[in-house]
Amino acid sequence: MSGELTHFNDEGRARMVDVTEKGATIRTAVATGKVYMQPSTLEKIREGKIKKGDVLAVAQVAGIMGAKKTPDIIPMCHPILLSGVDIGFDVNDIPDNNLCSITIKATVRTSGQTGVEMEALCAVTITALTIYDMCKAADKGISFGEICLLSKTGGKSGTYERVG
């Protein structure tokens, strides 16, 4: 049932949902989030002047690894064989409230019995955390937010598209 809490057993204790009877379908999830920083920090990223290396390349790999490690950090997530993970960036160097931003977009795909929404959300979050880690010496005020699911396809619940 839609909206029913499924991660509790008859005794009210946590459980991993049994997906044995669910059919395998092609499933995709897209998530996004933003990282906010000083214009000078974004300039250092673009010019390759962050001492730890190529920020976006490292963050991209970290996001892919984050998607793959989701069941290791989210207790009730099933281990899923991911067929694809893609991390993209949209850099906004026009300051808004004196901050620039990098928008992260993660797309995750599988053919399986359960969805990949958590993997997409973990990919975005780990990507954002990696950008912070690599740039914190230059800008401790980096923040991130607006992490959300944009869309998902496949499975019994069908397609979801975020509005707004």
N, C-alpha and C positions, 0 to 999 in steps of 0.2 A: 504494500500500500504506500502511496506517495505521502511523504511527511511522517511516516511511522518511524519511531526510533528502533533500529534493528540491531544495535550492538549490545543488547542486554539479553541474558538468558532468562529462563523462567524464575530464577532466584533473584533477579535484578542485578546480577553481576556482569561485568564486561565479558564480551565474547567476540571472536572474529566471525563474521557472517559466513555461512556455508554457501558457496557458489557452485557446488557440485552439479546441480540440476540446471543451472543457467547455460544457455547456448552461447557459443563464441560468436561475437560479431566484431566488425571493424569499428574501432572506437577512437575518437580524436578529442582532445581537449586543448583549448587555447586560453592562456592566462596572461595577465599583464601587471605591471607595476612601474612606479617611477622612483628614481633616485635624484634627490635635490642636492645641489652643491653651489659653491661660490663660482662665479665666472672664471676666476683665475685657476681654479682646480680643473674645470673642464678644458681650459686652454692647455694646461699641462698634460692632460690625458691626450688631447689631439696632437700635441707636439712630441709625444713620447718622452716627456720629462718626469714621469713618475718613476722613482728609483727602483720600485719592485718589478717594473717591466710593462709590457703591453696590457693595459688594464682590461680592455674589452675582450681581447683574445683569451686571457686567463679567466675572466668572469664567464665567458661563453662556455669554456670547458668545465668550469665549476658547476654551472647550471645544468649541463648535461649529466654530470656525475651526481648532482643533487636529485635529479629525476630518477636515476637508476637506484639511488640509495633510499628512496622514500619509505619503503617498508621497514628500514632499519631505524628510522627516527619517528615515524607515526605508528603507534602501537597496533592499530587494528587494520592497517593497510595490507593487502595481499601482495606477495612478491609477483610481479608481472613481467613477462617477457616483452620489453618495449621494442617496437619495430622501427621507431624513429623519434628523435628529439631534435628540435631546431630552436636556437635562441637568436633573436634579432634585436637590434637596437635602433632607436630613433633619437638622435641628439637634437635637443632644443637649446641653442646657444643664445637665444634672445631672453634676457633676464625677466622673470616675473617675480615681483616682490624681492628684487635683488638676487634671485637665485636662478641658475640654469638647471636643466634636467636631462636625464637620459631615461627614455621609456624602454622598458624591457618587454619583449613578447616571446613567450615560450609556446611551442606547438609540440604536442606529444601524441604519438599514435601507437596502437596495438591492435591485435586481433585476439580477443580473449573473452573471458567470462565476467570481467568487471572493468569499470571505467578507469580513466587516467587523469581525472581532475586533480587529485592530490599530487600526482607526479608533476603536472604542469605548474601548479601553485608552488610546490617545493623548488622547481627549477627557477622560477622567477625570484623567489626569496633568497635562495643560495647565490644567485647571480648578483642580487643587490648587496648582500652581505660581503661578497667578494670585492665588489667595487669599493665598498666602505673600507674593507681591510687593506686594500692596495693603496688607497688614497688618504687614510687617516692621518698620516704624518703631515700632509699638506693642508688638510681641512677636517678637523674633528667635528665640525658642525654638520657634516653630511647627514641627511635623513632620507628615509624612504617611506612610501605608503601607496595608497590606492591599489594595493594588490588585490586582484579579483579574477574570477573566472569570466572570460568573455564568451566562450561557447563550448559546447560539447555535443558530440554526435554518437550514435550507436546505443545499443542496449535497450532494455525494456522501456525505460523512461523517454527514449527518443532524443530529439534535438532540443537544445537549450541555447538561446541567444540572449545575451545581456542587453537590456534596453537602457539607453541613456548614458 
